[in-house]
Amino acid sequence: MHVLLISDTHFPDRVTGISQLLRRMKEYEPELILHAGDLTDAEVMEELERIAPAVAVLGNMDEANGLELPIRKLFEIKGRKILLHHGRGVHPRGDLNTLVYMAEEAGADVIVTGHTHTPVFEKVGKITVINPGSPTVPRFSPKSFMVAEFGKTIEAKLIKL
């Protein structure tokens, strides 16, 4: 399954205008979009759903902006259990051991997370940790999102903007 992974869009609180980003995302023709939180406006979800079915979770900035999303979402793609979680409450921020533990506790094979604004694709034991970075306000990396192929293996490509 062809899945677009995105996090930390922070629209419109930190950036204005996401039409260029949306056009770029649409080019990859995703079958599903996973947003790991910090949308900060319901309009982001509406725009993503115009591209493909979308699933999002609550980021640390979403609640203050009145968004009502689940803190985490556990579901299956091609026989793999995926945990979608923003990463808030993980200390230090983005700690791989904590994220792996969260995935194991949930019975997931993969955790898709955000919060650090820095891309990660790393296999730790049996758990794959994926953070697509941020397409708008990255930290120590280029603006980015990821396109992943879920099948017998998981392959992800970092899309630098």
C-alpha positions in Angstrom: 0.0 0.0 0.0 1.3 3.4 -1.0 1.1 5.7 2.1 2.1 9.3 2.5 3.5 10.1 6.0 3.4 13.7 7.3 3.7 15.5 10.7 4.0 18.9 12.3 2.4 21.0 9.5 1.6 23.8 12.0 -0.7 25.5 9.6 -1.6 28.4 10.0 0.0 29.1 13.4 3.6 29.0 12.1 3.2 29.1 8.3 0.7 30.6 5.9 -0.4 28.8 2.7 0.0 25.1 2.1 -1.3 24.9 -1.4 2.2 24.2 -2.9 2.8 21.5 -0.3 -0.6 19.9 -1.1 0.2 19.9 -4.8 3.5 18.2 -4.2 1.9 15.6 -2.0 -0.8 14.8 -4.6 2.0 14.0 -7.2 2.8 10.8 -5.2 -0.8 9.5 -5.6 -1.1 8.1 -2.1 -3.7 5.5 -1.2 -3.7 6.7 2.4 -2.2 9.7 4.4 -1.1 9.4 8.0 -0.6 12.6 9.9 1.3 12.3 13.2 -0.1 15.4 14.8 0.3 19.1 15.1 -2.0 19.9 12.2 -3.1 22.9 14.3 -6.1 23.6 12.1 -9.0 21.4 10.9 -8.5 22.7 7.4 -5.3 20.7 7.1 -7.3 17.5 7.5 -9.9 18.6 5.1 -7.3 19.3 2.5 -5.5 16.0 3.0 -8.8 14.1 2.6 -9.2 15.7 -0.8 -6.0 13.9 -1.8 -6.6 10.5 -0.1 -8.3 9.0 2.9 -6.4 10.5 5.9 -5.9 9.5 9.6 -4.4 11.9 12.1 -3.7 12.0 15.8 -3.5 14.8 18.4 -0.3 16.7 18.6 0.8 18.9 21.5 -0.3 22.0 19.7 -3.6 20.7 18.4 -5.6 20.6 21.7 -4.9 24.3 22.3 -6.3 25.0 18.8 -9.5 23.1 19.5 -8.9 20.0 17.4 -10.5 16.8 18.7 -8.3 13.9 17.6 -7.3 10.6 19.2 -4.0 10.7 21.1 -3.0 7.5 19.4 -4.4 5.3 16.7 -3.6 1.6 16.2 -4.6 -0.1 12.9 -3.3 -2.5 10.3 -1.8 -2.1 6.9 -1.0 -5.2 4.8 -0.8 -7.4 7.9 1.4 -4.9 9.9 0.2 -3.2 13.0 0.8 0.5 12.9 0.8 2.8 15.9 0.3 6.5 15.0 1.3 8.7 17.9 2.6 12.3 17.9 5.3 11.6 20.4 4.2 14.1 23.0 5.2 12.9 26.5 8.3 11.1 25.1 11.4 12.4 27.0 13.9 13.2 25.9 12.0 14.3 22.8 12.0 11.6 20.1 13.8 9.0 22.3 13.9 5.8 20.2 13.8 3.4 23.3 10.7 5.0 24.6 9.0 5.0 21.1 9.9 1.3 20.7 8.5 0.5 24.1 5.3 2.3 23.2 5.0 0.3 20.0 5.7 -3.0 21.8 3.1 -2.1 24.5 0.5 -1.5 21.8 1.5 -4.7 19.9 2.6 -2.7 16.9 5.3 -3.5 14.4 5.7 0.1 13.3 5.4 3.4 15.1 4.8 6.6 13.0 5.5 9.6 15.1 6.4 13.3 14.9 7.1 16.1 17.4 10.8 16.4 16.8 10.4 17.9 13.3 13.3 15.7 12.3 13.0 12.7 9.9 13.8 9.2 11.2 13.5 5.8 9.6 15.1 3.2 11.8 14.6 -0.5 12.6 15.1 -1.1 16.3 14.8 -4.8 17.0 11.5 -5.9 15.5 10.0 -2.3 15.6 10.3 0.2 12.7 10.3 3.8 13.9 9.3 6.4 11.3 9.2 10.1 11.7 8.6 12.0 8.4 10.0 15.3 9.8 8.1 18.5 9.1 7.2 20.0 5.7 7.0 23.5 7.1 9.1 24.1 10.3 11.9 21.5 10.4 14.6 21.2 13.0 18.2 20.5 11.8 17.0 19.0 8.6 15.3 20.0 5.3 11.5 20.4 5.1 10.1 17.0 4.4 7.5 14.3 4.4 7.8 10.6 3.5 6.2 8.2 1.0 6.2 4.6 2.2 5.3 1.3 0.6 3.9 -1.2 3.0 4.1 -4.8 1.7 6.3 -7.7 2.7 8.8 -5.1 3.7 8.5 -1.4 4.5 10.3 1.0 2.2 10.2 4.7 2.8 11.5 7.6 0.7 12.2 11.0 2.3 10.8 13.7 0.1 12.8 16.9 0.7 11.0 20.2 -0.1 
